Amino acid sequence: MKKNSFYLLIGCVALVLLVIFWYSIENSIHFLTEGAFIIGVVIIYLARRQVTDLVEDERSAKITEKAALRTLQVFWVLFAVFAIGTVTALFRIPRFPSGFRPPRPEELFANAGDIPSPRLIGYLSLGLLCMMIFLYVGFRLYYARKYGEWVVDEE
């Protein structure tokens, strides 16, 4: 197995774990997530032992460095947009003119459908983390082509 295939496998395992997490929360199956996580770690460990191109040289280190830096640069923007949107949605509380009585809590959140649920926010956060893995793989493929990681020396 090649290194980039291994990274894609990690991303797929993370997506499967996200779906299992969602399913176990929605159906109140408490130990499903923990068991799935342990199985996922074992799968990744066994797959890591099958990776054939783990040679670390200057070119490989530069590709890894560039891919990690670009992933961080793109991801922090996406995560910041998500966080800002979530916070503004959570603080969207109607304002009342002075002289009115303070509303009761059930009146204040009468349109609670406008406020994202904490569950949805959690699922989206986990989804963003899974996306970060795929983003890293994409940048790693790009920089591997750019710096010629797959070029074979003729010595």
PyMOL commands that place a pseudoatom at each C-alpha (Angstrom):
pseudoatom trace, name=CA, resn=MET, resi=1, chain=A, elem=C, hetatm=0, pos=[0.000, 0.000, 0.000]
pseudoatom trace, name=CA, resn=LYS, resi=2, chain=A, elem=C, hetatm=0, pos=[1.283, 3.475, -0.845]
pseudoatom trace, name=CA, resn=LYS, resi=3, chain=A, elem=C, hetatm=0, pos=[1.509, 6.284, 1.721]
pseudoatom trace, name=CA, resn=ASN, resi=4, chain=A, elem=C, hetatm=0, pos=[-1.210, 8.394, 0.077]
pseudoatom trace, name=CA, resn=SER, resi=5, chain=A, elem=C, hetatm=0, pos=[-3.565, 5.407, -0.050]
pseudoatom trace, name=CA, resn=PHE, resi=6, chain=A, elem=C, hetatm=0, pos=[-2.926, 4.953, 3.651]
pseudoatom trace, name=CA, resn=TYR, resi=7, chain=A, elem=C, hetatm=0, pos=[-3.896, 8.570, 4.310]
pseudoatom trace, name=CA, resn=LEU, resi=8, chain=A, elem=C, hetatm=0, pos=[-7.089, 8.103, 2.286]
pseudoatom trace, name=CA, resn=LEU, resi=9, chain=A, elem=C, hetatm=0, pos=[-7.847, 4.990, 4.335]
pseudoatom trace, name=CA, resn=ILE, resi=10, chain=A, elem=C, hetatm=0, pos=[-7.488, 7.037, 7.533]
pseudoatom trace, name=CA, resn=GLY, resi=11, chain=A, elem=C, hetatm=0, pos=[-9.969, 9.584, 6.151]
pseudoatom trace, name=CA, resn=CYS, resi=12, chain=A, elem=C, hetatm=0, pos=[-12.439, 6.839, 5.234]
pseudoatom trace, name=CA, resn=VAL, resi=13, chain=A, elem=C, hetatm=0, pos=[-12.119, 5.255, 8.687]
pseudoatom trace, name=CA, resn=ALA, resi=14, chain=A, elem=C, hetatm=0, pos=[-12.771, 8.682, 10.229]
pseudoatom trace, name=CA, resn=LEU, resi=15, chain=A, elem=C, hetatm=0, pos=[-15.919, 9.128, 8.102]
pseudoatom trace, name=CA, resn=VAL, resi=16, chain=A, elem=C, hetatm=0, pos=[-17.183, 5.674, 9.069]
pseudoatom trace, name=CA, resn=LEU, resi=17, chain=A, elem=C, hetatm=0, pos=[-16.530, 6.483, 12.735]
pseudoatom trace, name=CA, resn=LEU, resi=18, chain=A, elem=C, hetatm=0, pos=[-18.488, 9.723, 12.316]
pseudoatom trace, name=CA, resn=VAL, resi=19, chain=A, elem=C, hetatm=0, pos=[-21.471, 7.809, 10.914]
pseudoatom trace, name=CA, resn=ILE, resi=20, chain=A, elem=C, hetatm=0, pos=[-21.240, 5.201, 13.690]
pseudoatom trace, name=CA, resn=PHE, resi=21, chain=A, elem=C, hetatm=0, pos=[-21.049, 8.000, 16.267]
pseudoatom trace, name=CA, resn=TRP, resi=22, chain=A, elem=C, hetatm=0, pos=[-24.171, 9.620, 14.806]
pseudoatom trace, name=CA, resn=TYR, resi=23, chain=A, elem=C, hetatm=0, pos=[-26.005, 6.278, 14.728]
pseudoatom trace, name=CA, resn=SER, resi=24, chain=A, elem=C, hetatm=0, pos=[-25.075, 5.390, 18.315]
pseudoatom trace, name=CA, resn=ILE, resi=25, chain=A, elem=C, hetatm=0, pos=[-26.169, 8.807, 19.620]
pseudoatom trace, name=CA, resn=GLU, resi=26, chain=A, elem=C, hetatm=0, pos=[-29.461, 8.786, 17.732]
pseudoatom trace, name=CA, resn=ASN, resi=27, chain=A, elem=C, hetatm=0, pos=[-30.294, 5.221, 18.847]
pseudoatom trace, name=CA, resn=SER, resi=28, chain=A, elem=C, hetatm=0, pos=[-28.811, 5.387, 22.375]
pseudoatom trace, name=CA, resn=ILE, resi=29, chain=A, elem=C, hetatm=0, pos=[-26.363, 2.540, 21.838]
pseudoatom trace, name=CA, resn=HIS, resi=30, chain=A, elem=C, hetatm=0, pos=[-23.739, 3.520, 24.364]
pseudoatom trace, name=CA, resn=PHE, resi=31, chain=A, elem=C, hetatm=0, pos=[-20.772, 1.268, 23.682]
pseudoatom trace, name=CA, resn=LEU, resi=32, chain=A, elem=C, hetatm=0, pos=[-20.957, 1.159, 19.889]
pseudoatom trace, name=CA, resn=THR, resi=33, chain=A, elem=C, hetatm=0, pos=[-18.793, 4.248, 19.418]
pseudoatom trace, name=CA, resn=GLU, resi=34, chain=A, elem=C, hetatm=0, pos=[-16.074, 3.060, 21.791]
pseudoatom trace, name=CA, resn=GLY, resi=35, chain=A, elem=C, hetatm=0, pos=[-15.903, -0.367, 20.166]
pseudoatom trace, name=CA, resn=ALA, resi=36, chain=A, elem=C, hetatm=0, pos=[-15.868, 1.129, 16.674]
pseudoatom trace, name=CA, resn=PHE, resi=37, chain=A, elem=C, hetatm=0, pos=[-13.064, 3.490, 17.662]
pseudoatom trace, name=CA, resn=ILE, resi=38, chain=A, elem=C, hetatm=0, pos=[-10.925, 0.629, 18.964]
pseudoatom trace, name=CA, resn=ILE, resi=39, chain=A, elem=C, hetatm=0, pos=[-11.573, -1.374, 15.785]
pseudoatom trace, name=CA, resn=GLY, resi=40, chain=A, elem=C, hetatm=0, pos=[-10.704, 1.698, 13.692]
pseudoatom trace, name=CA, resn=VAL, resi=41, chain=A, elem=C, hetatm=0, pos=[-7.389, 2.126, 15.505]
pseudoatom trace, name=CA, resn=VAL, resi=42, chain=A, elem=C, hetatm=0, pos=[-6.579, -1.555, 14.948]
pseudoatom trace, name=CA, resn=ILE, resi=43, chain=A, elem=C, hetatm=0, pos=[-7.420, -1.244, 11.234]
pseudoatom trace, name=CA, resn=ILE, resi=44, chain=A, elem=C, hetatm=0, pos=[-5.167, 1.811, 10.914]
pseudoatom trace, name=CA, resn=TYR, resi=45, chain=A, elem=C, hetatm=0, pos=[-2.361, 0.068, 12.810]
pseudoatom trace, name=CA, resn=LEU, resi=46, chain=A, elem=C, hetatm=0, pos=[-2.552, -3.021, 10.579]
pseudoatom trace, name=CA, resn=ALA, resi=47, chain=A, elem=C, hetatm=0, pos=[-2.720, -0.893, 7.432]
pseudoatom trace, name=CA, resn=ARG, resi=48, chain=A, elem=C, hetatm=0, pos=[0.288, 1.167, 8.578]
pseudoatom trace, name=CA, resn=ARG, resi=49, chain=A, elem=C, hetatm=0, pos=[2.342, -2.028, 8.677]
pseudoatom trace, name=CA, resn=GLN, resi=50, chain=A, elem=C, hetatm=0, pos=[1.460, -2.619, 4.995]
pseudoatom trace, name=CA, resn=VAL, resi=51, chain=A, elem=C, hetatm=0, pos=[2.751, 0.778, 3.779]
pseudoatom trace, name=CA, resn=THR, resi=52, chain=A, elem=C, hetatm=0, pos=[5.695, 0.185, 1.451]
pseudoatom trace, name=CA, resn=ASP, resi=53, chain=A, elem=C, hetatm=0, pos=[6.998, 3.690, 0.681]
pseudoatom trace, name=CA, resn=LEU, resi=54, chain=A, elem=C, hetatm=0, pos=[7.916, 5.057, 4.103]
pseudoatom trace, name=CA, resn=VAL, resi=55, chain=A, elem=C, hetatm=0, pos=[11.367, 6.277, 3.080]
pseudoatom trace, name=CA, resn=GLU, resi=56, chain=A, elem=C, hetatm=0, pos=[11.959, 9.663, 4.667]
pseudoatom trace, name=CA, resn=ASP, resi=57, chain=A, elem=C, hetatm=0, pos=[14.336, 11.934, 2.766]
pseudoatom trace, name=CA, resn=GLU, resi=58, chain=A, elem=C, hetatm=0, pos=[14.537, 15.708, 2.351]
pseudoatom trace, name=CA, resn=ARG, resi=59, chain=A, elem=C, hetatm=0, pos=[12.033, 15.720, -0.497]
pseudoatom trace, name=CA, resn=SER, resi=60, chain=A, elem=C, hetatm=0, pos=[9.494, 13.665, 1.451]
pseudoatom trace, name=CA, resn=ALA, resi=61, chain=A, elem=C, hetatm=0, pos=[9.946, 15.893, 4.503]
pseudoatom trace, name=CA, resn=LYS, resi=62, chain=A, elem=C, hetatm=0, pos=[9.419, 19.011, 2.365]
pseudoatom trace, name=CA, resn=ILE, resi=63, chain=A, elem=C, hetatm=0, pos=[6.255, 17.550, 0.813]
pseudoatom trace, name=CA, resn=THR, resi=64, chain=A, elem=C, hetatm=0, pos=[4.887, 16.655, 4.235]
pseudoatom trace, name=CA, resn=GLU, resi=65, chain=A, elem=C, hetatm=0, pos=[5.779, 20.098, 5.595]
pseudoatom trace, name=CA, resn=LYS, resi=66, chain=A, elem=C, hetatm=0, pos=[4.145, 21.962, 2.696]
pseudoatom trace, name=CA, resn=ALA, resi=67, chain=A, elem=C, hetatm=0, pos=[1.011, 19.792, 2.774]
pseudoatom trace, name=CA, resn=ALA, resi=68, chain=A, elem=C, hetatm=0, pos=[0.616, 20.242, 6.539]
pseudoatom trace, name=CA, resn=LEU, resi=69, chain=A, elem=C, hetatm=0, pos=[1.119, 24.008, 6.300]
pseudoatom trace, name=CA, resn=ARG, resi=70, chain=A, elem=C, hetatm=0, pos=[-1.404, 24.426, 3.475]
pseudoatom trace, name=CA, resn=THR, resi=71, chain=A, elem=C, hetatm=0, pos=[-3.914, 22.203, 5.261]
pseudoatom trace, name=CA, resn=LEU, resi=72, chain=A, elem=C, hetatm=0, pos=[-3.625, 24.345, 8.361]
pseudoatom trace, name=CA, resn=GLN, resi=73, chain=A, elem=C, hetatm=0, pos=[-3.931, 27.570, 6.339]
pseudoatom trace, name=CA, resn=VAL, resi=74, chain=A, elem=C, hetatm=0, pos=[-7.099, 26.440, 4.564]
pseudoatom trace, name=CA, resn=PHE, resi=75, chain=A, elem=C, hetatm=0, pos=[-8.656, 24.640, 7.532]
pseudoatom trace, name=CA, resn=TRP, resi=76, chain=A, elem=C, hetatm=0, pos=[-8.378, 27.496, 10.009]
pseudoatom trace, name=CA, resn=VAL, resi=77, chain=A, elem=C, hetatm=0, pos=[-10.325, 29.726, 7.598]
pseudoatom trace, name=CA, resn=LEU, resi=78, chain=A, elem=C, hetatm=0, pos=[-13.067, 27.108, 7.147]
pseudoatom trace, name=CA, resn=PHE, resi=79, chain=A, elem=C, hetatm=0, pos=[-13.232, 26.374, 10.864]
pseudoatom trace, name=CA, resn=ALA, resi=80, chain=A, elem=C, hetatm=0, pos=[-13.306, 30.094, 11.718]
pseudoatom trace, name=CA, resn=VAL, resi=81, chain=A, elem=C, hetatm=0, pos=[-16.212, 30.648, 9.307]
pseudoatom trace, name=CA, resn=PHE, resi=82, chain=A, elem=C, hetatm=0, pos=[-18.066, 27.706, 10.876]
pseudoatom trace, name=CA, resn=ALA, resi=83, chain=A, elem=C, hetatm=0, pos=[-17.381, 28.938, 14.425]
pseudoatom trace, name=CA, resn=ILE, resi=84, chain=A, elem=C, hetatm=0, pos=[-18.420, 32.519, 13.626]
pseudoatom trace, name=CA, resn=GLY, resi=85, chain=A, elem=C, hetatm=0, pos=[-21.621, 31.304, 11.957]
pseudoatom trace, name=CA, resn=THR, resi=86, chain=A, elem=C, hetatm=0, pos=[-22.432, 29.058, 14.902]
pseudoatom trace, name=CA, resn=VAL, resi=87, chain=A, elem=C, hetatm=0, pos=[-21.841, 31.756, 17.496]
pseudoatom trace, name=CA, resn=THR, resi=88, chain=A, elem=C, hetatm=0, pos=[-23.899, 34.341, 15.623]
pseudoatom trace, name=CA, resn=ALA, resi=89, chain=A, elem=C, hetatm=0, pos=[-26.743, 31.830, 15.220]
pseudoatom trace, name=CA, resn=LEU, resi=90, chain=A, elem=C, hetatm=0, pos=[-26.648, 30.978, 18.935]
pseudoatom trace, name=CA, resn=PHE, resi=91, chain=A, elem=C, hetatm=0, pos=[-26.709, 34.639, 19.944]
pseudoatom trace, name=CA, resn=ARG, resi=92, chain=A, elem=C, hetatm=0, pos=[-29.605, 35.509, 17.645]
pseudoatom trace, name=CA, resn=ILE, resi=93, chain=A, elem=C, hetatm=0, pos=[-31.923, 36.553, 20.467]
pseudoatom trace, name=CA, resn=PRO, resi=94, chain=A, elem=C, hetatm=0, pos=[-34.672, 39.059, 19.643]
pseudoatom trace, name=CA, resn=ARG, resi=95, chain=A, elem=C, hetatm=0, pos=[-34.364, 42.543, 21.144]
pseudoatom trace, name=CA, resn=PHE, resi=96, chain=A, elem=C, hetatm=0, pos=[-37.363, 44.210, 22.730]
pseudoatom trace, name=CA, resn=PRO, resi=97, chain=A, elem=C, hetatm=0, pos=[-37.971, 47.964, 23.064]
pseudoatom trace, name=CA, resn=SER, resi=98, chain=A, elem=C, hetatm=0, pos=[-37.736, 49.483, 26.526]
pseudoatom trace, name=CA, resn=GLY, resi=99, chain=A, elem=C, hetatm=0, pos=[-40.945, 49.488, 28.542]
pseudoatom trace, name=CA, resn=PHE, resi=100, chain=A, elem=C, hetatm=0, pos=[-41.928, 45.946, 27.629]
pseudoatom trace, name=CA, resn=ARG, resi=101, chain=A, elem=C, hetatm=0, pos=[-41.967, 43.203, 30.216]
pseudoatom trace, name=CA, resn=PRO, resi=102, chain=A, elem=C, hetatm=0, pos=[-39.126, 40.704, 29.941]
pseudoatom trace, name=CA, resn=PRO, resi=103, chain=A, elem=C, hetatm=0, pos=[-40.232, 37.672, 27.950]
pseudoatom trace, name=CA, resn=ARG, resi=104, chain=A, elem=C, hetatm=0, pos=[-40.526, 34.273, 29.529]
pseudoatom trace, name=CA, resn=PRO, resi=105, chain=A, elem=C, hetatm=0, pos=[-38.028, 31.650, 28.300]
pseudoatom trace, name=CA, resn=GLU, resi=106, chain=A, elem=C, hetatm=0, pos=[-40.637, 29.782, 26.276]
pseudoatom trace, name=CA, resn=GLU, resi=107, chain=A, elem=C, hetatm=0, pos=[-41.537, 33.038, 24.512]
pseudoatom trace, name=CA, resn=LEU, resi=108, chain=A, elem=C, hetatm=0, pos=[-37.909, 33.952, 23.959]
pseudoatom trace, name=CA, resn=PHE, resi=109, chain=A, elem=C, hetatm=0, pos=[-37.129, 30.717, 22.161]
pseudoatom trace, name=CA, resn=ALA, resi=110, chain=A, elem=C, hetatm=0, pos=[-40.470, 30.305, 20.413]
pseudoatom trace, name=CA, resn=ASN, resi=111, chain=A, elem=C, hetatm=0, pos=[-38.627, 30.098, 17.110]
pseudoatom trace, name=CA, resn=ALA, resi=112, chain=A, elem=C, hetatm=0, pos=[-36.037, 27.626, 18.387]
pseudoatom trace, name=CA, resn=GLY, resi=113, chain=A, elem=C, hetatm=0, pos=[-35.869, 26.123, 14.894]
pseudoatom trace, name=CA, resn=ASP, resi=114, chain=A, elem=C, hetatm=0, pos=[-33.711, 29.119, 13.931]
pseudoatom trace, name=CA, resn=ILE, resi=115, chain=A, elem=C, hetatm=0, pos=[-31.045, 28.145, 16.456]
pseudoatom trace, name=CA, resn=PRO, resi=116, chain=A, elem=C, hetatm=0, pos=[-28.799, 25.206, 15.452]
pseudoatom trace, name=CA, resn=SER, resi=117, chain=A, elem=C, hetatm=0, pos=[-28.904, 22.346, 17.887]
pseudoatom trace, name=CA, resn=PRO, resi=118, chain=A, elem=C, hetatm=0, pos=[-25.733, 21.449, 19.788]
pseudoatom trace, name=CA, resn=ARG, resi=119, chain=A, elem=C, hetatm=0, pos=[-25.958, 17.981, 18.214]
pseudoatom trace, name=CA, resn=LEU, resi=120, chain=A, elem=C, hetatm=0, pos=[-25.794, 19.442, 14.729]
pseudoatom trace, name=CA, resn=ILE, resi=121, chain=A, elem=C, hetatm=0, pos=[-22.885, 21.655, 15.739]
pseudoatom trace, name=CA, resn=GLY, resi=122, chain=A, elem=C, hetatm=0, pos=[-21.031, 18.620, 17.103]
pseudoatom trace, name=CA, resn=TYR, resi=123, chain=A, elem=C, hetatm=0, pos=[-21.665, 16.546, 13.985]
pseudoatom trace, name=CA, resn=LEU, resi=124, chain=A, elem=C, hetatm=0, pos=[-20.509, 19.374, 11.746]
pseudoatom trace, name=CA, resn=SER, resi=125, chain=A, elem=C, hetatm=0, pos=[-17.367, 19.854, 13.845]
pseudoatom trace, name=CA, resn=LEU, resi=126, chain=A, elem=C, hetatm=0, pos=[-16.517, 16.167, 13.526]
pseudoatom trace, name=CA, resn=GLY, resi=127, chain=A, elem=C, hetatm=0, pos=[-17.247, 16.365, 9.810]
pseudoatom trace, name=CA, resn=LEU, resi=128, chain=A, elem=C, hetatm=0, pos=[-14.830, 19.277, 9.506]
pseudoatom trace, name=CA, resn=LEU, resi=129, chain=A, elem=C, hetatm=0, pos=[-12.146, 17.216, 11.208]
pseudoatom trace, name=CA, resn=CYS, resi=130, chain=A, elem=C, hetatm=0, pos=[-12.727, 14.397, 8.711]
pseudoatom trace, name=CA, resn=MET, resi=131, chain=A, elem=C, hetatm=0, pos=[-12.542, 16.924, 5.900]
pseudoatom trace, name=CA, resn=MET, resi=132, chain=A, elem=C, hetatm=0, pos=[-9.186, 18.088, 7.273]
pseudoatom trace, name=CA, resn=ILE, resi=133, chain=A, elem=C, hetatm=0, pos=[-7.733, 14.618, 6.673]
pseudoatom trace, name=CA, resn=PHE, resi=134, chain=A, elem=C, hetatm=0, pos=[-8.902, 14.622, 3.048]
pseudoatom trace, name=CA, resn=LEU, resi=135, chain=A, elem=C, hetatm=0, pos=[-7.604, 18.165, 2.616]
pseudoatom trace, name=CA, resn=TYR, resi=136, chain=A, elem=C, hetatm=0, pos=[-4.181, 17.020, 3.814]
pseudoatom trace, name=CA, resn=VAL, resi=137, chain=A, elem=C, hetatm=0, pos=[-4.191, 14.088, 1.382]
pseudoatom trace, name=CA, resn=GLY, resi=138, chain=A, elem=C, hetatm=0, pos=[-5.129, 16.412, -1.477]
pseudoatom trace, name=CA, resn=PHE, resi=139, chain=A, elem=C, hetatm=0, pos=[-2.321, 18.816, -0.671]
pseudoatom trace, name=CA, resn=ARG, resi=140, chain=A, elem=C, hetatm=0, pos=[0.086, 15.922, -0.210]
pseudoatom trace, name=CA, resn=LEU, resi=141, chain=A, elem=C, hetatm=0, pos=[-0.772, 14.572, -3.674]
pseudoatom trace, name=CA, resn=TYR, resi=142, chain=A, elem=C, hetatm=0, pos=[-0.380, 18.050, -5.160]
pseudoatom trace, name=CA, resn=TYR, resi=143, chain=A, elem=C, hetatm=0, pos=[3.023, 18.685, -3.608]
pseudoatom trace, name=CA, resn=ALA, resi=144, chain=A, elem=C, hetatm=0, pos=[4.208, 15.149, -4.352]
pseudoatom trace, name=CA, resn=ARG, resi=145, chain=A, elem=C, hetatm=0, pos=[3.568, 15.834, -8.042]
pseudoatom trace, name=CA, resn=LYS, resi=146, chain=A, elem=C, hetatm=0, pos=[5.047, 19.323, -7.828]
pseudoatom trace, name=CA, resn=TYR, resi=147, chain=A, elem=C, hetatm=0, pos=[8.288, 18.196, -6.174]
pseudoatom trace, name=CA, resn=GLY, resi=148, chain=A, elem=C, hetatm=0, pos=[8.444, 14.874, -8.001]
pseudoatom trace, name=CA, resn=GLU, resi=149, chain=A, elem=C, hetatm=0, pos=[8.179, 12.396, -5.153]
pseudoatom trace, name=CA, resn=TRP, resi=150, chain=A, elem=C, hetatm=0, pos=[7.369, 9.613, -7.614]
pseudoatom trace, name=CA, resn=VAL, resi=151, chain=A, elem=C, hetatm=0, pos=[10.312, 10.333, -9.914]
pseudoatom trace, name=CA, resn=VAL, resi=152, chain=A, elem=C, hetatm=0, pos=[12.729, 7.416, -9.768]
pseudoatom trace, name=CA, resn=ASP, resi=153, chain=A, elem=C, hetatm=0, pos=[16.456, 8.185, -9.712]
pseudoatom trace, name=CA, resn=GLU, resi=154, chain=A, elem=C, hetatm=0, pos=[18.429, 6.404, -12.409]
pseudoatom trace, name=CA, resn=GLU, resi=155, chain=A, elem=C, hetatm=0, pos=[21.538, 5.629, -10.391]
for i in range(1, 155): cmd.bond("trace and resi %d" % i, "trace and resi %d" % (i + 1))
show_as sticks, trace
zoom trace
